[in-house]
Amino acid sequence: MNLDQVASYLAVIRTGSFHAAARDRGLSQASVSQHVRALEEQQRTTLIVRDRAGCRPVPGTEEFAHYAGLLIDLAERTSHVLSRRRLMVGTASNIGTYLIQPAFRSFTETNDAELVIAPNGQIADRLEAGGLDVALMEWWDDRPGFQAVRWAEEELLVIVSPAHPWRDRDTVHTAELAVEPLLGGEPQTGTGTLLREHLDTPLRVSMNLGSTEAVKRAVRNGLGISLVLAGAIQDELATGKLHALRLTPPLHKPLWVILRQDLPTTSPAWSLIDLLTPPKQPA
């Protein structure tokens, strides 16, 4: 598969037009069109829908586009591996947005590293494809060839709006959650699995909103309640925009560092793990 053709194809999808893709890649529009046409001929299928709304993947080709992106990512890493020893660290969205940034900033004071934040499932795929050296995740599906190190755990809290009837309470029993509209966030975080394993009460999710930020906004507007990592709501608690309750019994989510089993111990990834998991003090 020709990488220039793949890169042009992805640029068209990303920018929404052949003209913008050509400008983005520093090529002529004719060259980009030729690249996409050649790729479609090689794959024996149309890959891009062209209409007045712009350019987008043909329905059913989204998975091809996903793996094409992984291919370009890996190719770029391969081309730089001998000249640039940068550690590529991937994090699930909540960890990268709310939990890891102070520690990562400290890590980059002595290490050349780049942080990639994406949904949990995308980070897992990029790690498996070789586009990342190490990943910090809320969930891992035990793919072969990798090891998982538990580096922390984060309490799950129930969040409600300041106008909710529970606003004056500090705790809520898990059985009470079944009577409230529950808002879901990003899929593949493992929260649903964790709840099913530890809660006797079946919960019904009324909406899946795709991100913790969207969930927080919806809760603030009184559309329902949700369960989020404690570290994801510190700003809202400080300003009174949300109210949090602890679950009874408490529920904690493990957080994982995932890396290849054959990664040399000299890799900076192990220094990152040491930073995140300091030795426990003797009792």
C-alpha positions as CSV (number, residue, x, y, z in Angstrom):
1,M,0.0,0.0,0.0
2,N,1.4,3.4,-1.0
3,L,1.8,5.6,2.0
4,D,1.6,8.8,0.0
5,Q,-1.8,7.7,-1.4
6,V,-3.0,6.8,2.1
7,A,-1.9,10.1,3.5
8,S,-3.7,12.0,0.8
9,Y,-6.8,10.0,1.4
10,L,-6.7,10.7,5.1
11,A,-6.1,14.4,4.5
12,V,-9.2,14.6,2.3
13,I,-11.3,13.0,5.1
14,R,-9.7,15.2,7.7
15,T,-10.2,18.5,5.9
16,G,-13.4,17.7,4.0
17,S,-12.2,18.7,0.5
18,F,-9.5,17.9,-2.0
19,H,-8.5,21.5,-2.2
20,A,-7.9,21.8,1.5
21,A,-6.1,18.4,1.5
22,A,-3.8,19.6,-1.2
23,R,-2.9,22.7,0.8
24,D,-2.5,20.7,3.9
25,R,0.0,18.3,2.2
26,G,1.8,20.9,0.1
27,L,0.7,19.1,-3.1
28,S,-1.4,20.1,-6.2
29,Q,-5.0,19.2,-6.1
30,A,-4.5,17.0,-9.1
31,S,-1.9,15.0,-7.2
32,V,-4.2,14.4,-4.3
33,S,-7.0,13.4,-6.6
34,Q,-4.6,11.0,-8.4
35,H,-3.5,9.5,-5.1
36,V,-7.1,8.9,-3.9
37,R,-8.1,7.4,-7.3
38,A,-5.1,5.1,-7.3
39,L,-5.9,3.9,-3.8
40,E,-9.6,3.3,-4.7
41,E,-8.5,1.3,-7.7
42,Q,-6.1,-0.8,-5.6
43,Q,-8.8,-1.5,-3.0
44,R,-11.4,-2.0,-5.7
45,T,-14.0,0.2,-4.0
46,T,-15.0,3.8,-3.7
47,L,-13.6,5.3,-0.4
48,I,-14.8,8.9,-0.4
49,V,-18.2,10.4,-0.9
50,R,-18.1,13.7,-2.8
51,D,-21.0,16.1,-2.7
52,R,-22.0,19.6,-1.8
53,A,-21.6,18.9,1.9
54,G,-17.9,18.0,1.4
55,C,-15.9,14.9,1.4
56,R,-16.4,12.1,3.9
57,P,-15.8,8.3,4.1
58,V,-18.2,6.1,2.2
59,P,-20.4,4.4,4.8
60,G,-18.9,1.1,5.8
61,T,-15.3,2.2,5.1
62,E,-14.8,3.9,8.5
63,E,-12.7,0.9,9.8
64,F,-10.5,1.1,6.8
65,A,-9.9,4.8,7.5
66,H,-9.1,4.0,11.2
67,Y,-6.5,1.4,10.3
68,A,-5.1,3.7,7.6
69,G,-4.5,6.3,10.2
70,L,-2.7,3.8,12.4
71,L,-0.5,2.8,9.4
72,I,0.5,6.4,8.8
73,D,1.2,6.9,12.5
74,L,3.4,3.9,12.6
75,A,5.2,4.9,9.5
76,E,6.0,8.3,10.9
77,R,7.3,6.8,14.1
78,T,9.5,4.3,12.1
79,S,11.0,7.1,10.1
80,H,12.1,9.0,13.2
81,V,13.1,6.2,15.5
82,L,16.8,6.4,14.8
83,S,17.0,10.2,15.0
84,R,14.5,10.9,17.7
85,R,14.1,8.8,20.9
86,R,10.9,10.4,22.0
87,L,8.6,8.3,24.2
88,M,5.1,8.3,22.9
89,V,2.6,8.1,25.8
90,G,-1.0,7.5,25.1
91,T,-3.7,8.2,27.7
92,A,-7.5,7.6,27.8
93,S,-9.4,10.8,27.6
94,N,-10.3,11.2,31.3
95,I,-6.8,10.3,32.5
96,G,-5.1,12.6,30.1
97,T,-7.5,15.5,30.7
98,Y,-7.9,15.4,34.4
99,L,-5.3,13.2,36.2
100,I,-1.9,12.8,34.5
101,Q,-0.8,16.3,33.3
102,P,1.1,17.4,36.5
103,A,3.0,14.1,36.6
104,F,3.7,14.2,32.9
105,R,5.0,17.7,33.1
106,S,7.4,16.6,35.8
107,F,8.4,13.6,33.7
108,T,9.2,15.7,30.6
109,E,11.7,17.8,32.7
110,T,14.2,14.9,32.3
111,N,12.7,12.9,29.4
112,D,11.7,13.6,25.8
113,A,8.1,12.5,25.7
114,E,4.9,13.3,23.8
115,L,1.4,12.9,25.2
116,V,-1.5,11.6,23.0
117,I,-5.0,11.9,24.4
118,A,-7.8,9.9,22.8
119,P,-10.7,7.6,23.7
120,N,-9.7,4.4,25.5
121,G,-10.4,2.1,22.5
122,Q,-8.4,4.2,20.1
123,I,-5.4,4.3,22.5
124,A,-5.6,0.5,22.8
125,D,-5.5,0.1,19.0
126,R,-2.6,2.6,18.6
127,L,-0.6,0.8,21.3
128,E,-1.2,-2.5,19.7
129,A,-0.2,-1.2,16.2
130,G,3.1,0.2,17.6
131,G,2.2,3.9,17.4
132,L,2.6,4.3,21.2
133,D,5.3,3.0,23.6
134,V,3.1,3.0,26.7
135,A,-0.6,3.8,27.5
136,L,-2.4,4.9,30.7
137,M,-5.9,3.5,30.6
138,E,-9.1,2.9,32.5
139,W,-9.6,-0.5,31.0
140,W,-7.6,-3.2,29.3
141,D,-8.7,-6.3,27.4
142,D,-5.7,-8.5,28.0
143,R,-4.3,-8.4,24.4
144,P,-1.4,-10.8,24.0
145,G,2.1,-9.4,24.1
146,F,1.4,-6.7,26.7
147,Q,1.6,-6.3,30.4
148,A,-0.6,-4.3,32.7
149,V,0.6,-2.5,35.8
150,R,-1.9,-1.1,38.2
151,W,-0.6,2.4,39.0
152,A,-3.6,4.0,40.9
153,E,-7.2,3.8,41.7
154,E,-9.8,6.5,41.5
155,E,-13.0,6.7,43.4
156,L,-16.3,6.9,41.3
157,L,-18.6,9.6,42.6
158,V,-22.2,10.4,41.8
159,I,-22.7,13.9,40.4
160,V,-26.0,15.8,40.5
161,S,-27.0,19.4,39.7
162,P,-27.1,22.0,42.6
163,A,-30.9,22.0,42.2
164,H,-31.2,18.2,42.6
165,P,-33.1,16.8,45.7
166,W,-29.9,15.1,46.7
167,R,-27.9,18.3,46.8
168,D,-27.8,18.3,50.7
169,R,-26.6,14.7,51.0
170,D,-23.1,13.4,51.2
171,T,-23.8,9.7,50.3
172,V,-26.2,7.7,48.2
173,H,-26.8,4.0,48.3
174,T,-26.3,2.1,45.1
175,A,-29.9,0.9,45.1
176,E,-31.1,4.5,44.8
177,L,-29.4,5.0,41.4
178,A,-32.0,2.8,39.7
179,V,-34.7,5.4,40.1
180,E,-32.8,8.3,38.5
181,P,-32.0,8.9,34.8
182,L,-28.3,7.9,34.5
183,L,-26.1,9.7,31.9
184,G,-23.3,7.7,30.3
185,G,-20.1,9.2,29.0
186,E,-17.3,7.8,26.8
187,P,-17.7,4.1,25.9
188,Q,-15.0,1.5,26.5
189,T,-13.9,3.0,29.8
190,G,-14.8,-0.1,31.8
191,T,-17.1,1.8,34.1
192,G,-20.1,-0.2,32.9
193,T,-18.3,-3.5,33.5
194,L,-17.2,-2.3,37.0
195,L,-20.7,-1.4,37.9
196,R,-22.1,-4.7,36.8
197,E,-19.5,-6.6,38.8
198,H,-20.0,-4.7,42.0
199,L,-23.6,-3.4,42.1
200,D,-26.6,-5.6,42.7
201,T,-29.0,-3.1,41.2
202,P,-29.2,-3.0,37.4
203,L,-28.7,0.5,36.1
204,R,-30.4,1.9,33.0
205,V,-28.4,4.5,31.0
206,S,-30.8,7.1,29.5
207,M,-28.2,8.8,27.3
208,N,-24.7,8.1,26.1
209,L,-23.1,11.5,25.6
210,G,-19.6,10.5,24.5
211,S,-17.4,12.4,26.9
212,T,-17.1,13.4,30.6
213,E,-17.3,17.1,29.7
214,A,-20.7,16.5,27.9
215,V,-21.9,14.5,30.9
216,K,-21.0,17.3,33.3
217,R,-22.8,19.9,31.3
218,A,-25.9,17.7,31.0
219,V,-26.0,17.1,34.7
220,R,-25.6,20.8,35.4
221,N,-28.6,21.4,33.2
222,G,-30.7,18.8,35.2
223,L,-30.9,16.1,32.5
224,G,-29.9,13.4,34.9
225,I,-27.2,12.1,37.2
226,S,-23.9,10.3,36.4
227,L,-20.9,8.5,37.9
228,V,-17.5,10.0,37.2
229,L,-13.9,9.8,38.4
230,A,-13.4,12.0,41.4
231,G,-10.5,13.7,39.7
232,A,-12.7,14.8,36.8
233,I,-14.9,17.2,38.8
234,Q,-12.6,19.1,41.1
235,D,-13.2,22.5,39.3
236,E,-16.9,22.1,39.3
237,L,-17.0,21.1,43.0
238,A,-14.9,24.1,43.9
239,T,-17.2,26.5,42.1
240,G,-20.4,24.9,43.2
241,K,-21.5,24.0,39.6
242,L,-22.0,20.3,40.6
243,H,-22.6,18.4,43.8
244,A,-20.9,15.0,44.4
245,L,-22.0,12.1,46.6
246,R,-20.0,9.1,47.6
247,L,-21.5,5.7,46.9
248,T,-22.4,3.4,49.7
249,P,-20.5,1.1,49.6
250,P,-17.7,3.1,47.9
251,L,-16.6,2.1,44.4
252,H,-13.1,2.6,43.1
253,K,-11.8,2.1,39.5
254,P,-8.3,0.7,38.9
255,L,-6.1,2.7,36.5
256,W,-3.5,0.8,34.4
257,V,-0.2,1.4,32.7
258,I,0.0,-0.9,29.6
259,L,3.3,-1.6,27.8
260,R,4.8,-4.3,25.7
261,Q,6.2,-7.4,27.5
262,D,9.5,-7.2,25.5
263,L,10.1,-3.5,26.2
264,P,13.7,-3.0,27.5
265,T,14.0,-2.1,31.1
266,T,16.2,0.8,29.9
267,S,13.1,2.4,28.2
268,P,12.0,5.7,29.7
269,A,8.5,4.0,30.0
270,W,9.8,2.3,33.1
271,S,10.9,5.7,34.5
272,L,7.3,6.9,34.0
273,I,6.0,3.9,35.8
274,D,8.4,4.5,38.7
275,L,7.1,8.1,38.8
276,L,3.5,7.1,38.9
277,T,3.9,4.2,41.4
278,P,6.3,5.4,44.1
279,P,7.3,2.7,46.6
280,K,4.9,2.3,49.5
281,Q,6.2,3.6,52.9
282,P,6.5,0.9,55.5
283,A,3.7,0.9,58.1
